[in-house]
Amino acid sequence: MASYRCEIDNLRSEREQHGVVAKQTSSTFNVTHFHLRISNRSNMLLVGMCSLLEARLTEIALERQNASDLSLEETKGQGLPKVVKFLKNNDCFDFGRFKYWSRFNHLYVVRNSIVHGYGGIVPAKDTEKLKKSLAALNMQNCFVGQQRIRVSTDALYEAHATVTGFFAEIPSG
């Protein structure tokens, strides 16, 4: 998670320096491309943090299936919901007791909107669910024009805190 924090710090620095750079460069500096590049990196950092936590939960499920009559493969569903269902059914975790679980679920909705929306373009059918999650995370400003997700640096810091906090809550053994 330290690498993600470093990348978020770098993004913030680039955004802060942009104002100075734009004034000092020639008219060939493309502000639109700059912001799209930053926006895409921000979105991918959020996706990466959520995926890292999903991978850790999957590792735990695979470790625990050895002591279970159930297998992860036989559990219905896909992705994180499948892993969570397996862990709950095997009494591995009570996700409701985790302080960061609800926030992480909302982050995961944003993550899915980015991944399944071709980099942050949100289909109309998914906007209401996304809006609810963004509101719960106080990230409404990351939904631009009711169609595109552009994760801000502040939102990335919050996401980092949520994922780091959730990692800390997961029992190691």
Secondary structure, DSSP 8 states (H G I E B T S, - for coil): -HHHHHHHHHHHHHHHHHHHHHHHS-TT--HHHHHHHHHHHHHHHHHHHHHHHHHHHHHHHHHHGGGSSS-TTTSSS-HHHHHHHHHHHTTS--GGG-TTHHHHHHHHHHHHHHHHTTTTB--GGGHHHHHHHHHHTT-GGGEETTTEE---HHHHHHHHHHHHHHHHHS---
